[in-house]
Protein backbone atom coordinates (compact mmCIF):
# COMPACT_ATOMS: atom_id res chain seq x y z
CA UNK A 1 0.00 0.00 0.00
CA UNK A 2 1.03 3.60 -0.45
CA UNK A 3 0.26 6.59 1.74
CA UNK A 4 0.11 10.14 0.41
CA UNK A 5 0.41 13.18 2.71
CA UNK A 6 -0.47 16.69 1.51
CA UNK A 7 0.28 19.51 3.95
CA UNK A 8 -1.46 22.88 3.85
CA UNK A 9 -1.24 26.18 5.65
CA UNK A 10 -4.77 27.64 5.79
CA UNK A 11 -5.54 30.88 7.68
CA UNK A 12 -8.39 30.82 10.15
CA UNK A 13 -10.76 32.86 8.00
CA UNK A 14 -10.54 30.25 5.22
CA UNK A 15 -10.60 27.12 7.40
CA UNK A 16 -14.34 26.40 7.23
CA UNK A 17 -14.53 26.66 3.44
CA UNK A 18 -11.34 24.60 3.10
CA UNK A 19 -12.76 21.76 5.21
CA UNK A 20 -16.02 21.92 3.25
CA UNK A 21 -14.11 21.72 -0.03
CA UNK A 22 -12.28 18.63 1.17
CA UNK A 23 -15.54 17.03 2.29
CA UNK A 24 -16.80 17.44 -1.29
CA UNK A 25 -13.52 16.23 -2.77
CA UNK A 26 -13.56 13.14 -0.57
CA UNK A 27 -16.68 11.84 -2.32
CA UNK A 28 -14.48 10.81 -5.25
CA UNK A 29 -12.14 8.96 -2.90
CA UNK A 30 -15.00 7.20 -1.14
CA UNK A 31 -16.10 5.80 -4.49
CA UNK A 32 -12.60 4.92 -5.74
CA UNK A 33 -11.82 1.17 -5.60
CA UNK A 34 -8.11 1.94 -5.18
CA UNK A 35 -8.66 4.08 -2.06
CA UNK A 36 -8.37 2.28 1.28
CA UNK A 37 -9.04 5.32 3.46
CA UNK A 38 -8.49 9.03 3.98
CA UNK A 39 -8.51 11.67 6.70
CA UNK A 40 -7.99 15.39 7.11
CA UNK A 41 -6.29 16.43 10.37
CA UNK A 42 -5.69 19.90 11.78
CA UNK A 43 -2.87 21.12 13.99
CA UNK A 44 -3.59 21.72 17.67
CA UNK A 45 -0.60 23.92 18.43
CA UNK A 46 -0.71 25.43 14.94
CA UNK A 47 -4.37 25.46 13.84
CA UNK A 48 -3.51 26.79 10.39
CA UNK A 49 -1.65 23.54 9.63
CA UNK A 50 -3.58 20.76 7.89
CA UNK A 51 -2.54 17.33 6.63
CA UNK A 52 -4.67 15.28 4.26
CA UNK A 53 -3.66 11.62 4.27
CA UNK A 54 -4.82 9.08 1.70
CA UNK A 55 -4.02 5.36 1.70
CA UNK A 56 -4.06 3.51 -1.63
CA UNK A 57 -4.04 -0.24 -2.21
CA UNK A 58 -1.68 0.22 -5.18
CA UNK A 59 0.47 2.99 -6.64
CA UNK A 60 -1.64 6.12 -6.59
CA UNK A 61 -4.17 6.09 -9.48
CA UNK A 62 -4.91 9.16 -11.57
CA UNK A 63 -8.69 9.09 -11.99
CA UNK A 64 -9.92 9.76 -8.40
CA UNK A 65 -6.90 12.03 -7.87
CA UNK A 66 -8.02 14.24 -10.75
CA UNK A 67 -11.61 14.31 -9.52
CA UNK A 68 -10.42 15.30 -6.06
CA UNK A 69 -8.18 18.07 -7.32
CA UNK A 70 -11.02 19.53 -9.39
CA UNK A 71 -12.63 20.45 -6.06
CA UNK A 72 -9.41 21.87 -4.61
CA UNK A 73 -7.92 24.01 -7.38
CA UNK A 74 -8.26 27.12 -5.23
CA UNK A 75 -5.92 25.67 -2.58
CA UNK A 76 -2.91 24.62 -4.67
CA UNK A 77 -0.98 27.67 -3.53
CA UNK A 78 -1.56 26.71 0.12
CA UNK A 79 0.28 23.39 -0.16
CA UNK A 80 3.51 23.42 1.87
CA UNK A 81 4.61 19.84 1.27
CA UNK A 82 3.46 16.76 -0.61
CA UNK A 83 4.95 13.29 -0.26
CA UNK A 84 4.05 9.67 -0.97
CA UNK A 85 5.18 6.81 1.25
CA UNK A 86 5.19 3.03 1.11
CA UNK A 87 3.76 1.17 4.08
CA UNK A 88 5.97 -1.17 6.08
CA UNK A 89 5.07 -4.10 8.33
CA UNK A 90 5.50 -1.92 11.42
CA UNK A 91 1.99 -0.99 12.50
CA UNK A 92 -0.64 -1.97 15.03
CA UNK A 93 -3.03 -0.75 17.69
CA UNK A 94 -1.81 1.23 20.68
CA UNK A 95 -2.44 0.55 24.32
CA UNK A 96 -5.65 2.59 24.30
CA UNK A 97 -7.33 -0.25 22.40
CA UNK A 98 -7.25 -3.66 24.15
CA UNK A 99 -6.64 -6.71 22.04
CA UNK A 100 -9.55 -9.07 21.53
CA UNK A 101 -7.54 -11.57 23.58
CA UNK A 102 -7.39 -9.20 26.54
CA UNK A 103 -11.04 -8.20 26.21
CA UNK A 104 -12.36 -11.78 26.20
CA UNK A 105 -10.36 -12.79 29.27
CA UNK A 106 -7.19 -14.36 27.90
CA UNK A 107 -6.07 -17.98 27.89
CA UNK A 108 -8.27 -19.14 30.76
CA UNK A 109 -11.43 -17.90 29.05
CA UNK A 110 -10.49 -19.52 25.74
CA UNK A 111 -9.81 -22.85 27.45
CA UNK A 112 -13.25 -22.73 29.04
CA UNK A 113 -14.70 -21.94 25.63
CA UNK A 114 -13.03 -24.76 23.72
CA UNK A 115 -13.64 -27.36 26.42
CA UNK A 116 -17.34 -26.53 26.56
CA UNK A 117 -17.53 -26.43 22.77
CA UNK A 118 -15.83 -29.74 22.01
CA UNK A 119 -17.85 -31.47 24.71
CA UNK A 120 -20.93 -30.68 22.61
CA UNK A 121 -19.19 -31.39 19.29
CA UNK A 122 -18.50 -34.99 20.32
CA UNK A 123 -22.20 -35.47 21.09
CA UNK A 124 -23.41 -33.91 17.83
CA UNK A 125 -24.38 -36.43 15.16
CA UNK A 126 -23.45 -34.07 12.32
CA UNK A 127 -20.00 -33.15 13.65
CA UNK A 128 -18.97 -36.30 15.50
CA UNK A 129 -17.70 -38.05 12.33
CA UNK A 130 -15.23 -35.21 11.76
CA UNK A 131 -13.86 -35.41 15.30
CA UNK A 132 -14.02 -39.12 16.12
CA UNK A 133 -10.68 -40.10 17.65
CA UNK A 134 -9.89 -36.48 18.50
CA UNK A 135 -6.67 -35.90 20.42
CA UNK A 136 -7.62 -35.10 24.05
CA UNK A 137 -5.37 -32.03 23.81
CA UNK A 138 -7.19 -30.68 20.74
CA UNK A 139 -9.37 -28.21 22.71
CA UNK A 140 -6.23 -26.75 24.30
CA UNK A 141 -4.52 -26.44 20.90
CA UNK A 142 -7.53 -24.63 19.44
CA UNK A 143 -7.55 -22.28 22.44
CA UNK A 144 -3.90 -21.45 21.73
CA UNK A 145 -4.68 -20.88 18.05
CA UNK A 146 -7.57 -18.54 18.87
CA UNK A 147 -5.46 -16.76 21.45
CA UNK A 148 -2.74 -15.99 18.91
CA UNK A 149 -5.27 -14.93 16.27
CA UNK A 150 -6.92 -12.53 18.71
CA UNK A 151 -3.69 -10.85 19.79
CA UNK A 152 -2.35 -13.12 22.51
CA UNK A 153 0.98 -14.99 22.78
CA UNK A 154 2.43 -16.68 19.68
CA UNK A 155 2.40 -20.09 21.39
CA UNK A 156 0.65 -21.89 18.55
CA UNK A 157 3.21 -20.72 16.03
CA UNK A 158 6.15 -21.32 18.36
CA UNK A 159 5.13 -24.77 19.62
CA UNK A 160 2.49 -26.27 17.34
CA UNK A 161 3.53 -25.61 13.77
CA UNK A 162 1.72 -22.35 13.04
CA UNK A 163 -0.51 -21.78 10.05
CA UNK A 164 0.89 -24.65 7.98
CA UNK A 165 -0.01 -27.14 10.70
CA UNK A 166 -3.55 -25.80 10.96
CA UNK A 167 -4.02 -26.15 7.20
CA UNK A 168 -2.79 -29.73 7.40
CA UNK A 169 -5.58 -30.58 9.87
CA UNK A 170 -8.25 -29.83 7.27
CA UNK A 171 -6.80 -31.39 4.13
CA UNK A 172 -8.95 -34.10 2.59
CA UNK A 173 -11.69 -33.97 5.22
CA UNK A 174 -14.43 -32.87 2.84
CA UNK A 175 -16.19 -30.60 5.31
CA UNK A 176 -19.75 -29.79 4.25
CA UNK A 177 -21.46 -26.42 4.56
CA UNK A 178 -24.08 -27.83 6.92
CA UNK A 179 -21.28 -29.07 9.19
CA UNK A 180 -19.60 -25.68 9.09
CA UNK A 181 -22.83 -23.97 10.13
CA UNK A 182 -23.39 -26.41 12.98
CA UNK A 183 -19.78 -25.81 14.12
CA UNK A 184 -20.38 -22.07 14.21
CA UNK A 185 -23.71 -22.45 15.99
CA UNK A 186 -22.27 -24.67 18.72
CA UNK A 187 -19.31 -22.32 19.22
CA UNK A 188 -21.63 -19.34 19.67
CA UNK A 189 -23.65 -21.34 22.20
CA UNK A 190 -20.44 -22.19 24.04
CA UNK A 191 -19.41 -18.53 24.07
CA UNK A 192 -22.68 -17.73 25.83
CA UNK A 193 -22.33 -20.68 28.19
CA UNK A 194 -18.86 -19.72 29.44
CA UNK A 195 -19.63 -16.01 29.62
CA UNK A 196 -17.48 -14.50 26.88
CA UNK A 197 -18.18 -10.75 26.53
CA UNK A 198 -21.50 -10.17 24.80
CA UNK A 199 -21.05 -6.52 23.82
CA UNK A 200 -21.90 -5.98 20.13
CA UNK A 201 -18.39 -4.82 19.23
CA UNK A 202 -16.68 -7.93 20.56
CA UNK A 203 -19.23 -10.39 19.26
CA UNK A 204 -19.11 -8.80 15.79
CA UNK A 205 -15.32 -9.14 15.67
CA UNK A 206 -15.39 -12.64 17.16
CA UNK A 207 -18.08 -13.84 14.76
CA UNK A 208 -16.27 -12.22 11.84
CA UNK A 209 -13.20 -14.35 12.45
CA UNK A 210 -15.20 -17.53 13.06
CA UNK A 211 -17.09 -17.05 9.79
CA UNK A 212 -13.89 -16.35 7.88
CA UNK A 213 -11.96 -19.20 9.46
CA UNK A 214 -14.63 -21.86 9.06
CA UNK A 215 -15.32 -20.94 5.44
CA UNK A 216 -11.61 -21.17 4.72
CA UNK A 217 -11.53 -24.56 6.46
CA UNK A 218 -14.26 -25.82 4.13
CA UNK A 219 -12.28 -24.65 1.10
CA UNK A 220 -9.05 -26.23 2.37
CA UNK A 221 -10.80 -29.55 3.06
CA UNK A 222 -11.92 -30.14 -0.53
CA UNK A 223 -10.28 -32.64 -2.90
CA UNK A 224 -7.13 -31.49 -4.64
CA UNK A 225 -6.07 -28.84 -2.12
CA UNK A 226 -2.42 -29.22 -1.20
CA UNK A 227 -0.56 -28.13 1.90
CA UNK A 228 0.58 -24.52 1.87
CA UNK A 229 1.77 -21.84 4.24
CA UNK A 230 0.51 -18.32 4.91
CA UNK A 231 0.91 -15.62 7.56
CA UNK A 232 -0.85 -16.27 10.85
CA UNK A 233 -4.22 -14.47 10.86
CA UNK A 234 -4.28 -11.44 13.17
CA UNK A 235 -7.79 -10.34 14.05
CA UNK A 236 -8.73 -7.00 15.60
CA UNK A 237 -11.81 -4.91 16.24
CA UNK A 238 -12.30 -4.07 12.58
CA UNK A 239 -12.86 -0.36 13.18
CA UNK A 240 -15.25 -0.76 16.11
CA UNK A 241 -13.31 -0.92 19.40
CA UNK A 242 -15.24 -1.51 22.64
CA UNK A 243 -17.58 1.23 23.77
CA UNK A 244 -16.53 2.44 27.21
CA UNK A 245 -19.22 5.05 27.77
Protein Blocks (a to p, Z undefined) as FASTA:
>chain_A
ZZddddddddfklmmmmmmmmmmmmmmmmmpmklnbdcddddfklmmbccdddddfbdcd
fklmmmmmmmmmmmmmmpgbdcdddddfbdcddfklccfklmnnpjmlmmmmmmmmmmmm
mmpmklmmmmgoiafklmmmmmmmmmmmnopafklmmmnopjmlmmmmmgonlpafklmm
mmmmmmmmmmmmnopafbfklmmmmmmmmmmmmmmmmmmmpghiacdddddddddehopa
cdeZZ
